Each structure stands twice: as structure tokens, then as C-alpha cells.
Amino acid sequence: MAGRDRSEPGPRVLPGGGGPVVLVGGFCTTDVVLEPMRRWLGDLGYEVSTHTANTGMGCGARSVEEVRETVREAARHDDSGAGVHVVGYSRGGQFARILATEPDSGIRSLVTLGSPFDPYRVGLAAVIPALAVLTAGTLGLPNLATASCVAGSCCADYRSRLRDPLPVPFTSIYSRQDRLVPWRASVDDGARNIEVGGTHLDLVESRAARAAVAQALSRHAQALTGHGRPVSGIVRAS
């Protein structure tokens, strides 16, 4: 991994935005939770759609396929045909990252927020509700993940692909104050890793996190049009 970069980008949003963005929710995430980020990106000129199917509590492998359909739908409404930017929050970043490893995914770039790419390295505050969901799903409650998703054959491929290389620009945003997803689980060798402050929920609500997302999308657009290049490493955002 590249060494730590202590430069601190200001709050100004870089140019180069626009186009479709799919905002993917994570565990127990509703449209209400994503609304501050959706509204912020919409005000910047992006065409934003949200994906909160099963509120992020479904089978991982099936969830990736559901995100695929949402991305395809966004692409159908993209007049430029350039592709779709995806922003994934928490577990939603897992779904999006796995899909983005596929060259024909339709994903143009990826930004994740507090996403655990080491799925077994989450905080106790996240483990307890997750166990409740897994128990209910294993007992037959529909549309929920089961024990086989975590340790069985159901999502074995899903688990193995969480660190696969990506063919698109990728930024991972995390916080050291996050008690649900420890920051080391979100740092990715193939990403530009951006540290912001705040709780897990702040990663979709705070001004700093919203600015970091907008800056990442602008950098990705510039890299894709030849005005910049994807980079990896760790940067702290104020």
C-alpha cells in the first residue's frame, strides 16, 4: 500500500460531475438514511437513484444481482452511454465492489463508505443485529441472509471476491471513529483511501463525507476522460 498522504483537500468540489449515480444502501439502510447524500449529489447535477432492496439484509449473492439490475436501469436512462457511477454505503459497498470487478458490469467508477471488505472484521455493535437477521433467515423468514451466506456454500464466491482487483477508478471512504466497521476493514490496496471523521451513520450524513464523495466522483470522471489518473493510498480529508 502507498504511504500515508497527509495532504488535506478543502471542501471545494472538483469539476467534472454529472451523469447517473446509483446510491446503494447497506445493512438496515432505508431511503430516508440515504436522502442527505442523494439530495447533495442531485444538487451537484448527478441523476441519482437509490437501491435499498431488503434494506441490505438479504443474501449477498442475490443482492449483487439486484444491484446489477438497478445499474442496468440507470444505464438505460443515460443518454451519454458513458456508464454509471456507484456509491455504496456499508454492506452496499460490498455488493457494488463485487459487481464492479466484472468488466461488463456497466459501472464506470466506485466510491464506498464504511464498507467492510474483511467481512468478519466488524464491530460487536454490528455483529449482534447481524446474528439476529441470520437466525431469522435460517429459520425461514424470506428475503434475509442465512447462516450459509456467512460460512456455507451459498455466498462462497461472494466472500472470495471482496478483494478482487477492479478495472474502474475506486475510492474507499472510512472513519476511525466508526464503531460498526473498523477502519482497517475498509482500507483497500486498490483504492484511493480517504479518512473522514464521524460515526458510521455520519458517513452518509456529514458535510465532510458528502464533500469527499463529490470530490471522488469528480476525480474519477477526470481520470476516465484522460485529465487525471486513478491513484491508491491513504488521504485524510478535513
C-alpha positions, 0 to 999 in steps of 0.5 A: 500500500502507498504511504500515508498522504497527509495532504488535506483537500478543502471542501471545494468540489472538483469539476467534472460531475454529472451523469447517473449515480446509483446510491446503494444502501447497506445493512438496515439502510432505508431511503430516508438514511440515504436522502442527505447524500442523494439530495447533495449529489442531485444538487451537484447535477448527478441523476441519482437513484437509490437501491435499498432492496431488503434494506441490505439484509438479504443474501449477498449473492442475490443482492449483487444481482439486484444491484446489477439490475438497478445499474442496468436501469440507470444505464438505460436512462443515460443518454451519454452511454458513458456508464454509471457511477456507484456509491455504496454505503456499508454492506452496499459497498460490498455488493457494488465492489463485487459487481464492479470487478466484472468488466461488463458490469456497466459501472464506470467508477466506485466510491464506498463508505464504511464498507467492510471488505474483511467481512468478519472484521466488524464491530460487536455493535454490528455483529449482534443485529447481524446474528439476529437477521441470520437466525431469522433467515435460517429459520425461514423468514424470506428475503434475509441472509442465512447462516450459509451466506456467512460460512456455507456454500451459498455466498462462497464466491461472494466472500472470495471476491471482496478483494478482487482487483477492479478495472474502474477508478475506486475510492474507499471512504472510512472513519476511525471513529466508526464503531460498526466497521473498523477502519482497517476493514475498509482500507483497500490496496486498490483504492484511493483511501480517504479518512473522514471523521464521524460515526458510521451513520455520519458517513452518509450524513456529514458535510465532510463525507458528502464533500469527499464523495463529490470530490471522488466522483469528480476525480474519477470522471477526470481520470476516465476522460484522460485529465487525471489518473486513478491513484491508491493510498491513504488521504485524510480529508478535513 
